[in-house]
Amino acid sequence: MSTAGVDIQLTWEGSFVLMHTGEMNRGQPTLTVQVVPDSGTGGLTGLSGQLSVDIRDGRHFSELAYELT
């Protein structure tokens, strides 16, 4: 299990949980980071989405594609 700090600026108050799933298949890594269903609280109730990670020059950049219903 690993943990990482995520700095996200939102205009809603609440919290949510991200689930990281990593796999190595014949030397090819894959990483999936999803919002855990029904984990949103407060103004983030109904949040769903997936986080993409782009690694450039050894730096990690993240983007959260989300829907709030």
PDB file of N, CA, C, O and CB in Angstrom:
ATOM      1  N   MET A   1       0.845  -1.168   0.000  1.00  0.00           N
ATOM      2  CA  MET A   1       0.000   0.000   0.000  1.00  0.00           C
ATOM      3  C   MET A   1       0.890   1.230   0.000  1.00  0.00           C
ATOM      4  O   MET A   1       1.890   1.287   0.716  1.00  0.00           O
ATOM      5  CB  MET A   1      -0.961  -0.002   1.212  1.00  0.00           C
ATOM      6  N   SER A   2       0.522   2.204  -0.801  1.00  0.00           N
ATOM      7  CA  SER A   2       1.292   3.443  -0.819  1.00  0.00           C
ATOM      8  C   SER A   2       0.337   4.617  -0.685  1.00  0.00           C
ATOM      9  O   SER A   2      -0.846   4.523  -1.012  1.00  0.00           O
ATOM     10  CB  SER A   2       2.137   3.561  -2.117  1.00  0.00           C
ATOM     11  N   THR A   3       0.869   5.699  -0.206  1.00  0.00           N
ATOM     12  CA  THR A   3       0.072   6.913  -0.091  1.00  0.00           C
ATOM     13  C   THR A   3       0.820   8.038  -0.770  1.00  0.00           C
ATOM     14  O   THR A   3       2.048   8.031  -0.857  1.00  0.00           O
ATOM     15  CB  THR A   3      -0.230   7.259   1.395  1.00  0.00           C
ATOM     16  N   ALA A   4       0.062   9.000  -1.247  1.00  0.00           N
ATOM     17  CA  ALA A   4       0.677  10.153  -1.897  1.00  0.00           C
ATOM     18  C   ALA A   4      -0.154  11.377  -1.590  1.00  0.00           C
ATOM     19  O   ALA A   4      -1.372  11.288  -1.429  1.00  0.00           O
ATOM     20  CB  ALA A   4       0.807   9.941  -3.430  1.00  0.00           C
ATOM     21  N   GLY A   5       0.495  12.506  -1.509  1.00  0.00           N
ATOM     22  CA  GLY A   5      -0.224  13.754  -1.287  1.00  0.00           C
ATOM     23  C   GLY A   5      -0.822  14.252  -2.587  1.00  0.00           C
ATOM     24  O   GLY A   5      -0.182  14.206  -3.638  1.00  0.00           O
ATOM     25  N   VAL A   6      -2.038  14.723  -2.510  1.00  0.00           N
ATOM     26  CA  VAL A   6      -2.721  15.278  -3.675  1.00  0.00           C
ATOM     27  C   VAL A   6      -3.189  16.674  -3.303  1.00  0.00           C
ATOM     28  O   VAL A   6      -3.894  16.849  -2.309  1.00  0.00           O
ATOM     29  CB  VAL A   6      -3.923  14.373  -4.133  1.00  0.00           C
ATOM     30  N   ASP A   7      -2.809  17.653  -4.082  1.00  0.00           N
ATOM     31  CA  ASP A   7      -3.216  19.034  -3.837  1.00  0.00           C
ATOM     32  C   ASP A   7      -4.274  19.403  -4.864  1.00  0.00           C
ATOM     33  O   ASP A   7      -3.964  19.626  -6.034  1.00  0.00           O
ATOM     34  CB  ASP A   7      -1.995  20.013  -3.908  1.00  0.00           C
ATOM     35  N   ILE A   8      -5.529  19.466  -4.421  1.00  0.00           N
ATOM     36  CA  ILE A   8      -6.641  19.769  -5.313  1.00  0.00           C
ATOM     37  C   ILE A   8      -7.380  20.981  -4.774  1.00  0.00           C
ATOM     38  O   ILE A   8      -7.699  21.043  -3.586  1.00  0.00           O
ATOM     39  CB  ILE A   8      -7.599  18.552  -5.457  1.00  0.00           C
ATOM     40  N   GLN A   9      -7.649  21.930  -5.630  1.00  0.00           N
ATOM     41  CA  GLN A   9      -8.379  23.123  -5.217  1.00  0.00           C
ATOM     42  C   GLN A   9      -9.802  23.033  -5.754  1.00  0.00           C
ATOM     43  O   GLN A   9     -10.018  22.987  -6.965  1.00  0.00           O
ATOM     44  CB  GLN A   9      -7.673  24.419  -5.719  1.00  0.00           C
ATOM     45  N   LEU A  10     -10.763  23.009  -4.844  1.00  0.00           N
ATOM     46  CA  LEU A  10     -12.173  22.881  -5.201  1.00  0.00           C
ATOM     47  C   LEU A  10     -12.965  24.008  -4.571  1.00  0.00           C
ATOM     48  O   LEU A  10     -12.535  24.616  -3.591  1.00  0.00           O
ATOM     49  CB  LEU A  10     -12.732  21.516  -4.760  1.00  0.00           C
ATOM     50  N   THR A  11     -14.125  24.279  -5.141  1.00  0.00           N
ATOM     51  CA  THR A  11     -14.989  25.293  -4.549  1.00  0.00           C
ATOM     52  C   THR A  11     -16.062  24.665  -3.671  1.00  0.00           C
ATOM     53  O   THR A  11     -16.836  25.384  -3.039  1.00  0.00           O
ATOM     54  CB  THR A  11     -15.635  26.136  -5.637  1.00  0.00           C
ATOM     55  N   TRP A  12     -16.122  23.330  -3.621  1.00  0.00           N
ATOM     56  CA  TRP A  12     -17.089  22.638  -2.775  1.00  0.00           C
ATOM     57  C   TRP A  12     -16.384  22.115  -1.535  1.00  0.00           C
ATOM     58  O   TRP A  12     -15.201  21.775  -1.582  1.00  0.00           O
ATOM     59  CB  TRP A  12     -17.778  21.481  -3.544  1.00  0.00           C
ATOM     60  N   GLU A  13     -17.111  22.049  -0.426  1.00  0.00           N
ATOM     61  CA  GLU A  13     -16.552  21.453   0.779  1.00  0.00           C
ATOM     62  C   GLU A  13     -16.989  20.007   0.845  1.00  0.00           C
ATOM     63  O   GLU A  13     -18.141  19.685   0.557  1.00  0.00           O
ATOM     64  CB  GLU A  13     -16.991  22.224   2.051  1.00  0.00           C
ATOM     65  N   GLY A  14     -16.078  19.143   1.219  1.00  0.00           N
ATOM     66  CA  GLY A  14     -16.358  17.723   1.330  1.00  0.00           C
ATOM     67  C   GLY A  14     -15.078  16.945   1.095  1.00  0.00           C
ATOM     68  O   GLY A  14     -13.995  17.517   0.975  1.00  0.00           O
ATOM     69  N   SER A  15     -15.219  15.647   1.032  1.00  0.00           N
ATOM     70  CA  SER A  15     -14.055  14.796   0.803  1.00  0.00           C
ATOM     71  C   SER A  15     -14.447  13.636  -0.103  1.00  0.00           C
ATOM     72  O   SER A  15     -15.629  13.374  -0.330  1.00  0.00           O
ATOM     73  CB  SER A  15     -13.475  14.273   2.145  1.00  0.00           C
ATOM     74  N   PHE A  16     -13.426  12.944  -0.616  1.00  0.00           N
ATOM     75  CA  PHE A  16     -13.650  11.744  -1.412  1.00  0.00           C
ATOM     76  C   PHE A  16     -12.402  10.886  -1.323  1.00  0.00           C
ATOM     77  O   PHE A  16     -11.346  11.348  -0.890  1.00  0.00           O
ATOM     78  CB  PHE A  16     -13.991  12.093  -2.897  1.00  0.00           C
ATOM     79  N   VAL A  17     -12.533   9.631  -1.736  1.00  0.00           N
ATOM     80  CA  VAL A  17     -11.442   8.665  -1.651  1.00  0.00           C
ATOM     81  C   VAL A  17     -11.033   8.254  -3.060  1.00  0.00           C
ATOM     82  O   VAL A  17     -11.881   8.008  -3.917  1.00  0.00           O
ATOM     83  CB  VAL A  17     -11.857   7.424  -0.810  1.00  0.00           C
ATOM     84  N   LEU A  18      -9.710   8.182  -3.292  1.00  0.00           N
ATOM     85  CA  LEU A  18      -9.174   7.689  -4.557  1.00  0.00           C
ATOM     86  C   LEU A  18      -8.629   6.279  -4.353  1.00  0.00           C
ATOM     87  O   LEU A  18      -7.980   6.005  -3.343  1.00  0.00           O
ATOM     88  CB  LEU A  18      -8.065   8.637  -5.102  1.00  0.00           C
ATOM     89  N   MET A  19      -8.888   5.380  -5.307  1.00  0.00           N
ATOM     90  CA  MET A  19      -8.353   4.026  -5.267  1.00  0.00           C
ATOM     91  C   MET A  19      -7.311   3.887  -6.379  1.00  0.00           C
ATOM     92  O   MET A  19      -7.605   4.106  -7.554  1.00  0.00           O
ATOM     93  CB  MET A  19      -9.493   2.962  -5.423  1.00  0.00           C
ATOM     94  N   HIS A  20      -6.086   3.520  -5.984  1.00  0.00           N
ATOM     95  CA  HIS A  20      -4.989   3.334  -6.930  1.00  0.00           C
ATOM     96  C   HIS A  20      -4.843   1.839  -7.205  1.00  0.00           C
ATOM     97  O   HIS A  20      -4.755   1.042  -6.272  1.00  0.00           O
ATOM     98  CB  HIS A  20      -3.651   3.941  -6.380  1.00  0.00           C
ATOM     99  N   THR A  21      -4.816   1.463  -8.468  1.00  0.00           N
ATOM    100  CA  THR A  21      -4.585   0.074  -8.852  1.00  0.00           C
ATOM    101  C   THR A  21      -3.454   0.063  -9.864  1.00  0.00           C
ATOM    102  O   THR A  21      -3.549   0.691 -10.918  1.00  0.00           O
ATOM    103  CB  THR A  21      -5.882  -0.593  -9.437  1.00  0.00           C
ATOM    104  N   GLY A  22      -2.384  -0.651  -9.542  1.00  0.00           N
ATOM    105  CA  GLY A  22      -1.246  -0.733 -10.445  1.00  0.00           C
ATOM    106  C   GLY A  22      -0.970  -2.172 -10.827  1.00  0.00           C
ATOM    107  O   GLY A  22      -1.193  -3.092 -10.040  1.00  0.00           O
ATOM    108  N   GLU A  23      -0.481  -2.359 -12.047  1.00  0.00           N
ATOM    109  CA  GLU A  23      -0.199  -3.700 -12.537  1.00  0.00           C
ATOM    110  C   GLU A  23       1.023  -3.650 -13.441  1.00  0.00           C
ATOM    111  O   GLU A  23       1.240  -2.676 -14.161  1.00  0.00           O
ATOM    112  CB  GLU A  23      -1.420  -4.288 -13.288  1.00  0.00           C
ATOM    113  N   MET A  24       1.815  -4.713 -13.393  1.00  0.00           N
ATOM    114  CA  MET A  24       2.956  -4.844 -14.287  1.00  0.00           C
ATOM    115  C   MET A  24       2.729  -6.116 -15.091  1.00  0.00           C
ATOM    116  O   MET A  24       2.613  -7.199 -14.517  1.00  0.00           O
ATOM    117  CB  MET A  24       4.328  -4.883 -13.497  1.00  0.00           C
ATOM    118  N   ASN A  25       2.663  -5.996 -16.420  1.00  0.00           N
ATOM    119  CA  ASN A  25       2.420  -7.145 -17.283  1.00  0.00           C
ATOM    120  C   ASN A  25       3.497  -7.177 -18.355  1.00  0.00           C
ATOM    121  O   ASN A  25       3.507  -6.352 -19.269  1.00  0.00           O
ATOM    122  CB  ASN A  25       0.998  -7.085 -17.920  1.00  0.00           C
ATOM    123  N   ARG A  26       4.403  -8.139 -18.231  1.00  0.00           N
ATOM    124  CA  ARG A  26       5.501  -8.286 -19.195  1.00  0.00           C
ATOM    125  C   ARG A  26       6.286  -6.993 -19.364  1.00  0.00           C
ATOM    126  O   ARG A  26       6.637  -6.603 -20.478  1.00  0.00           O
ATOM    127  CB  ARG A  26       4.960  -8.736 -20.547  1.00  0.00           C
ATOM    128  N   GLY A  27       6.551  -6.344 -18.255  1.00  0.00           N
ATOM    129  CA  GLY A  27       7.351  -5.128 -18.266  1.00  0.00           C
ATOM    130  C   GLY A  27       6.596  -3.861 -18.593  1.00  0.00           C
ATOM    131  O   GLY A  27       7.187  -2.782 -18.625  1.00  0.00           O
ATOM    132  N   GLN A  28       5.294  -3.966 -18.838  1.00  0.00           N
ATOM    133  CA  GLN A  28       4.486  -2.794 -19.170  1.00  0.00           C
ATOM    134  C   GLN A  28       3.608  -2.415 -17.978  1.00  0.00           C
ATOM    135  O   GLN A  28       2.682  -3.147 -17.628  1.00  0.00           O
ATOM    136  CB  GLN A  28       3.614  -3.063 -20.425  1.00  0.00           C
ATOM    137  N   PRO A  29       3.900  -1.273 -17.357  1.00  0.00           N
ATOM    138  CA  PRO A  29       3.097  -0.869 -16.198  1.00  0.00           C
ATOM    139  C   PRO A  29       1.788  -0.201 -16.618  1.00  0.00           C
ATOM    140  O   PRO A  29       1.727   0.496 -17.631  1.00  0.00           O
ATOM    141  CB  PRO A  29       3.899   0.079 -15.307  1.00  0.00           C
ATOM    142  N   THR A  30       0.757  -0.423 -15.828  1.00  0.00           N
ATOM    143  CA  THR A  30      -0.493   0.309 -15.986  1.00  0.00           C
ATOM    144  C   THR A  30      -0.907   0.822 -14.617  1.00  0.00           C
ATOM    145  O   THR A  30      -0.643   0.181 -13.600  1.00  0.00           O
ATOM    146  CB  THR A  30      -1.611  -0.587 -16.618  1.00  0.00           C
ATOM    147  N   LEU A  31      -1.549   1.963 -14.594  1.00  0.00           N
ATOM    148  CA  LEU A  31      -2.014   2.567 -13.351  1.00  0.00           C
ATOM    149  C   LEU A  31      -3.412   3.109 -13.580  1.00  0.00           C
ATOM    150  O   LEU A  31      -3.657   3.848 -14.534  1.00  0.00           O
ATOM    151  CB  LEU A  31      -1.048   3.691 -12.865  1.00  0.00           C
ATOM    152  N   THR A  32      -4.324   2.736 -12.697  1.00  0.00           N
ATOM    153  CA  THR A  32      -5.683   3.256 -12.729  1.00  0.00           C
ATOM    154  C   THR A  32      -5.955   3.914 -11.389  1.00  0.00           C
ATOM    155  O   THR A  32      -5.717   3.313 -10.341  1.00  0.00           O
ATOM    156  CB  THR A  32      -6.725   2.130 -13.035  1.00  0.00           C
ATOM    157  N   VAL A  33      -6.450   5.139 -11.412  1.00  0.00           N
ATOM    158  CA  VAL A  33      -6.809   5.853 -10.186  1.00  0.00           C
ATOM    159  C   VAL A  33      -8.239   6.343 -10.365  1.00  0.00           C
ATOM    160  O   VAL A  33      -8.519   7.183 -11.221  1.00  0.00           O
ATOM    161  CB  VAL A  33      -5.815   7.053  -9.885  1.00  0.00           C
ATOM    162  N   GLN A  34      -9.143   5.805  -9.543  1.00  0.00           N
ATOM    163  CA  GLN A  34     -10.555   6.143  -9.672  1.00  0.00           C
ATOM    164  C   GLN A  34     -11.108   6.667  -8.360  1.00  0.00           C
ATOM    165  O   GLN A  34     -10.626   6.318  -7.282  1.00  0.00           O
ATOM    166  CB  GLN A  34     -11.355   4.932 -10.132  1.00  0.00           C
ATOM    167  N   VAL A  35     -12.126   7.509  -8.466  1.00  0.00           N
ATOM    168  CA  VAL A  35     -12.875   7.929  -7.289  1.00  0.00           C
ATOM    169  C   VAL A  35     -13.682   6.716  -6.828  1.00  0.00           C
ATOM    170  O   VAL A  35     -14.414   6.120  -7.618  1.00  0.00           O
ATOM    171  CB  VAL A  35     -13.809   9.177  -7.596  1.00  0.00           C
ATOM    172  N   VAL A  36     -13.549   6.351  -5.557  1.00  0.00           N
ATOM    173  CA  VAL A  36     -14.311   5.228  -5.012  1.00  0.00           C
ATOM    174  C   VAL A  36     -15.795   5.593  -5.041  1.00  0.00           C
ATOM    175  O   VAL A  36     -16.185   6.641  -4.527  1.00  0.00           O
ATOM    176  CB  VAL A  36     -13.844   4.876  -3.551  1.00  0.00           C
ATOM    177  N   PRO A  37     -16.628   4.728  -5.644  1.00  0.00           N
ATOM    178  CA  PRO A  37     -18.064   5.031  -5.719  1.00  0.00           C
ATOM    179  C   PRO A  37     -18.665   5.315  -4.343  1.00  0.00           C
ATOM    180  O   PRO A  37     -18.353   4.636  -3.365  1.00  0.00           O
ATOM    181  CB  PRO A  37     -18.809   3.872  -6.374  1.00  0.00           C
ATOM    182  N   ASP A  38     -19.512   6.306  -4.284  1.00  0.00           N
ATOM    183  CA  ASP A  38     -20.233   6.701  -3.062  1.00  0.00           C
ATOM    184  C   ASP A  38     -19.320   7.179  -1.936  1.00  0.00           C
ATOM    185  O   ASP A  38     -19.729   7.186  -0.775  1.00  0.00           O
ATOM    186  CB  ASP A  38     -21.055   5.543  -2.565  1.00  0.00           C
ATOM    187  N   SER A  39     -18.081   7.582  -2.263  1.00  0.00           N
ATOM    188  CA  SER A  39     -17.169   8.055  -1.212  1.00  0.00           C
ATOM    189  C   SER A  39     -17.247   9.563  -1.001  1.00  0.00           C
ATOM    190  O   SER A  39     -16.708  10.070  -0.017  1.00  0.00           O
ATOM    191  CB  SER A  39     -15.743   7.669  -1.552  1.00  0.00           C
ATOM    192  N   GLY A  40     -17.901  10.285  -1.894  1.00  0.00           N
ATOM    193  CA  GLY A  40     -17.996  11.739  -1.772  1.00  0.00           C
ATOM    194  C   GLY A  40     -18.883  12.152  -0.612  1.00  0.00           C
ATOM    195  O   GLY A  40     -19.947  11.572  -0.392  1.00  0.00           O
ATOM    196  N   THR A  41     -18.435  13.168   0.135  1.00  0.00           N
ATOM    197  CA  THR A  41     -19.219  13.686   1.251  1.00  0.00           C
ATOM    198  C   THR A  41     -19.484  15.171   1.031  1.00  0.00           C
ATOM    199  O   THR A  41     -18.837  15.811   0.202  1.00  0.00           O
ATOM    200  CB  THR A  41     -18.488  13.451   2.602  1.00  0.00           C
ATOM    201  N   GLY A  42     -20.439  15.710   1.780  1.00  0.00           N
ATOM    202  CA  GLY A  42     -20.743  17.138   1.697  1.00  0.00           C
ATOM    203  C   GLY A  42     -21.103  17.545   0.284  1.00  0.00           C
ATOM    204  O   GLY A  42     -21.929  16.903  -0.365  1.00  0.00           O
ATOM    205  N   GLY A  43     -20.480  18.616  -0.194  1.00  0.00           N
ATOM    206  CA  GLY A  43     -20.738  19.115  -1.535  1.00  0.00           C
ATOM    207  C   GLY A  43     -20.201  18.228  -2.637  1.00  0.00           C
ATOM    208  O   GLY A  43     -20.439  18.498  -3.814  1.00  0.00           O
ATOM    209  N   LEU A  44     -19.475  17.166  -2.279  1.00  0.00           N
ATOM    210  CA  LEU A  44     -18.922  16.244  -3.272  1.00  0.00           C
ATOM    211  C   LEU A  44     -19.700  14.931  -3.334  1.00  0.00           C
ATOM    212  O   LEU A  44     -19.251  13.972  -3.963  1.00  0.00           O
ATOM    213  CB  LEU A  44     -17.461  15.959  -2.961  1.00  0.00           C
ATOM    214  N   THR A  45     -20.872  14.884  -2.678  1.00  0.00           N
ATOM    215  CA  THR A  45     -21.729  13.705  -2.766  1.00  0.00           C
ATOM    216  C   THR A  45     -22.127  13.511  -4.224  1.00  0.00           C
ATOM    217  O   THR A  45     -22.529  14.466  -4.889  1.00  0.00           O
ATOM    218  CB  THR A  45     -22.992  13.848  -1.851  1.00  0.00           C
ATOM    219  N   GLY A  46     -22.020  12.294  -4.722  1.00  0.00           N
ATOM    220  CA  GLY A  46     -22.349  12.002  -6.115  1.00  0.00           C
ATOM    221  C   GLY A  46     -21.167  12.139  -7.060  1.00  0.00           C
ATOM    222  O   GLY A  46     -21.338  12.040  -8.275  1.00  0.00           O
ATOM    223  N   LEU A  47     -19.957  12.368  -6.522  1.00  0.00           N
ATOM    224  CA  LEU A  47     -18.760  12.520  -7.352  1.00  0.00           C
ATOM    225  C   LEU A  47     -18.327  11.170  -7.918  1.00  0.00           C
ATOM    226  O   LEU A  47     -18.306  10.166  -7.207  1.00  0.00           O
ATOM    227  CB  LEU A  47     -17.610  13.150  -6.537  1.00  0.00           C
ATOM    228  N   SER A  48     -17.986  11.158  -9.195  1.00  0.00           N
ATOM    229  CA  SER A  48     -17.369   9.995  -9.828  1.00  0.00           C
ATOM    230  C   SER A  48     -16.288  10.520 -10.758  1.00  0.00           C
ATOM    231  O   SER A  48     -16.325  11.677 -11.178  1.00  0.00           O
ATOM    232  CB  SER A  48     -18.427   9.115 -10.606  1.00  0.00           C
ATOM    233  N   GLY A  49     -15.337   9.672 -11.072  1.00  0.00           N
ATOM    234  CA  GLY A  49     -14.313  10.117 -11.999  1.00  0.00           C
ATOM    235  C   GLY A  49     -13.066   9.276 -11.957  1.00  0.00           C
ATOM    236  O   GLY A  49     -12.966   8.300 -11.214  1.00  0.00           O
ATOM    237  N   GLN A  50     -12.113   9.683 -12.781  1.00  0.00           N
ATOM    238  CA  GLN A  50     -10.848   8.978 -12.900  1.00  0.00           C
ATOM    239  C   GLN A  50      -9.715   9.991 -12.997  1.00  0.00           C
ATOM    240  O   GLN A  50      -9.835  11.024 -13.655  1.00  0.00           O
ATOM    241  CB  GLN A  50     -10.853   8.038 -14.127  1.00  0.00           C
ATOM    242  N   LEU A  51      -8.629   9.675 -12.333  1.00  0.00           N
ATOM    243  CA  LEU A  51      -7.445  10.527 -12.325  1.00  0.00           C
ATOM    244  C   LEU A  51      -6.440   9.969 -13.320  1.00  0.00           C
ATOM    245  O   LEU A  51      -6.119   8.782 -13.277  1.00  0.00           O
ATOM    246  CB  LEU A  51      -6.825  10.620 -10.899  1.00  0.00           C
ATOM    247  N   SER A  52      -5.944  10.805 -14.210  1.00  0.00           N
ATOM    248  CA  SER A  52      -4.882  10.382 -15.122  1.00  0.00           C
ATOM    249  C   SER A  52      -3.573  10.999 -14.656  1.00  0.00           C
ATOM    250  O   SER A  52      -3.537  12.122 -14.155  1.00  0.00           O
ATOM    251  CB  SER A  52      -5.200  10.793 -16.595  1.00  0.00           C
ATOM    252  N   VAL A  53      -2.499  10.238 -14.832  1.00  0.00           N
ATOM    253  CA  VAL A  53      -1.168  10.682 -14.423  1.00  0.00           C
ATOM    254  C   VAL A  53      -0.274  10.681 -15.648  1.00  0.00           C
ATOM    255  O   VAL A  53      -0.164   9.672 -16.345  1.00  0.00           O
ATOM    256  CB  VAL A  53      -0.578   9.771 -13.295  1.00  0.00           C
ATOM    257  N   ASP A  54       0.358  11.805 -15.907  1.00  0.00           N
ATOM    258  CA  ASP A  54       1.283  11.956 -17.025  1.00  0.00           C
ATOM    259  C   ASP A  54       2.664  12.210 -16.435  1.00  0.00           C
ATOM    260  O   ASP A  54       2.845  13.144 -15.653  1.00  0.00           O
ATOM    261  CB  ASP A  54       0.844  13.122 -17.996  1.00  0.00           C
ATOM    262  N   ILE A  55       3.641  11.382 -16.806  1.00  0.00           N
ATOM    263  CA  ILE A  55       5.002  11.538 -16.293  1.00  0.00           C
ATOM    264  C   ILE A  55       5.863  12.120 -17.406  1.00  0.00           C
ATOM    265  O   ILE A  55       6.054  11.501 -18.453  1.00  0.00           O
ATOM    266  CB  ILE A  55       5.585  10.172 -15.783  1.00  0.00           C
ATOM    267  N   ARG A  56       6.382  13.330 -17.158  1.00  0.00           N
ATOM    268  CA  ARG A  56       7.244  14.016 -18.121  1.00  0.00           C
ATOM    269  C   ARG A  56       8.505  14.476 -17.418  1.00  0.00           C
ATOM    270  O   ARG A  56       8.447  15.165 -16.399  1.00  0.00           O
ATOM    271  CB  ARG A  56       6.513  15.219 -18.777  1.00  0.00           C
ATOM    272  N   ASP A  57       9.635  14.092 -17.964  1.00  0.00           N
ATOM    273  CA  ASP A  57      10.932  14.492 -17.408  1.00  0.00           C
ATOM    274  C   ASP A  57      11.028  14.179 -15.921  1.00  0.00           C
ATOM    275  O   ASP A  57      11.578  14.964 -15.148  1.00  0.00           O
ATOM    276  CB  ASP A  57      11.169  15.982 -17.637  1.00  0.00           C
ATOM    277  N   GLY A  58      10.489  13.024 -15.522  1.00  0.00           N
ATOM    278  CA  GLY A  58      10.569  12.603 -14.132  1.00  0.00           C
ATOM    279  C   GLY A  58       9.586  13.293 -13.201  1.00  0.00           C
ATOM    280  O   GLY A  58       9.586  13.022 -12.001  1.00  0.00           O
ATOM    281  N   ARG A  59       8.750  14.176 -13.725  1.00  0.00           N
ATOM    282  CA  ARG A  59       7.746  14.873 -12.905  1.00  0.00           C
ATOM    283  C   ARG A  59       6.372  14.299 -13.208  1.00  0.00           C
ATOM    284  O   ARG A  59       6.073  13.945 -14.349  1.00  0.00           O
ATOM    285  CB  ARG A  59       7.766  16.413 -13.169  1.00  0.00           C
ATOM    286  N   HIS A  60       5.536  14.210 -12.172  1.00  0.00           N
ATOM    287  CA  HIS A  60       4.191  13.666 -12.308  1.00  0.00           C
ATOM    288  C   HIS A  60       3.169  14.802 -12.377  1.00  0.00           C
ATOM    289  O   HIS A  60       3.177  15.710 -11.546  1.00  0.00           O
ATOM    290  CB  HIS A  60       3.867  12.715 -11.132  1.00  0.00           C
ATOM    291  N   PHE A  61       2.297  14.738 -13.372  1.00  0.00           N
ATOM    292  CA  PHE A  61       1.214  15.700 -13.539  1.00  0.00           C
ATOM    293  C   PHE A  61      -0.096  14.926 -13.527  1.00  0.00           C
ATOM    294  O   PHE A  61      -0.225  13.914 -14.217  1.00  0.00           O
ATOM    295  CB  PHE A  61       1.377  16.531 -14.862  1.00  0.00           C
ATOM    296  N   SER A  62      -1.064  15.392 -12.752  1.00  0.00           N
ATOM    297  CA  SER A  62      -2.336  14.686 -12.605  1.00  0.00           C
ATOM    298  C   SER A  62      -3.491  15.548 -13.087  1.00  0.00           C
ATOM    299  O   SER A  62      -3.477  16.773 -12.964  1.00  0.00           O
ATOM    300  CB  SER A  62      -2.559  14.275 -11.148  1.00  0.00           C
ATOM    301  N   GLU A  63      -4.501  14.867 -13.644  1.00  0.00           N
ATOM    302  CA  GLU A  63      -5.719  15.547 -14.067  1.00  0.00           C
ATOM    303  C   GLU A  63      -6.905  14.670 -13.678  1.00  0.00           C
ATOM    304  O   GLU A  63      -6.935  13.479 -13.988  1.00  0.00           O
ATOM    305  CB  GLU A  63      -5.708  15.839 -15.611  1.00  0.00           C
ATOM    306  N   LEU A  64      -7.877  15.265 -13.000  1.00  0.00           N
ATOM    307  CA  LEU A  64      -9.063  14.540 -12.567  1.00  0.00           C
ATOM    308  C   LEU A  64     -10.219  14.854 -13.511  1.00  0.00           C
ATOM    309  O   LEU A  64     -10.697  15.987 -13.569  1.00  0.00           O
ATOM    310  CB  LEU A  64      -9.432  14.902 -11.106  1.00  0.00           C
ATOM    311  N   ALA A  65     -10.664  13.834 -14.251  1.00  0.00           N
ATOM    312  CA  ALA A  65     -11.867  13.953 -15.082  1.00  0.00           C
ATOM    313  C   ALA A  65     -13.014  13.473 -14.207  1.00  0.00           C
ATOM    314  O   ALA A  65     -13.030  12.317 -13.783  1.00  0.00           O
ATOM    315  CB  ALA A  65     -11.759  13.111 -16.443  1.00  0.00           C
ATOM    316  N   TYR A  66     -13.974  14.349 -13.932  1.00  0.00           N
ATOM    317  CA  TYR A  66     -15.006  13.992 -12.954  1.00  0.00           C
ATOM    318  C   TYR A  66     -16.392  14.407 -13.413  1.00  0.00           C
ATOM    319  O   TYR A  66     -16.563  15.219 -14.322  1.00  0.00           O
ATOM    320  CB  TYR A  66     -14.702  14.631 -11.612  1.00  0.00           C
ATOM    321  N   GLU A  67     -17.373  13.814 -12.747  1.00  0.00           N
ATOM    322  CA  GLU A  67     -18.774  14.186 -12.927  1.00  0.00           C
ATOM    323  C   GLU A  67     -19.380  14.289 -11.538  1.00  0.00           C
ATOM    324  O   GLU A  67     -19.122  13.449 -10.676  1.00  0.00           O
ATOM    325  CB  GLU A  67     -19.554  13.143 -13.827  1.00  0.00           C
ATOM    326  N   LEU A  68     -20.176  15.307 -11.327  1.00  0.00           N
ATOM    327  CA  LEU A  68     -20.839  15.513 -10.041  1.00  0.00           C
ATOM    328  C   LEU A  68     -22.336  15.514 -10.309  1.00  0.00           C
ATOM    329  O   LEU A  68     -22.873  16.440 -10.916  1.00  0.00           O
ATOM    330  CB  LEU A  68     -20.372  16.854  -9.346  1.00  0.00           C
ATOM    331  N   THR A  69     -23.005  14.452  -9.840  1.00  0.00           N
ATOM    332  CA  THR A  69     -24.443  14.322 -10.109  1.00  0.00           C
ATOM    333  C   THR A  69     -25.251  14.505  -8.846  1.00  0.00           C
ATOM    334  O   THR A  69     -26.479  14.429  -8.882  1.00  0.00           O
ATOM    335  CB  THR A  69     -24.756  12.965 -10.729  1.00  0.00           C
TER     336      THR A  69
END
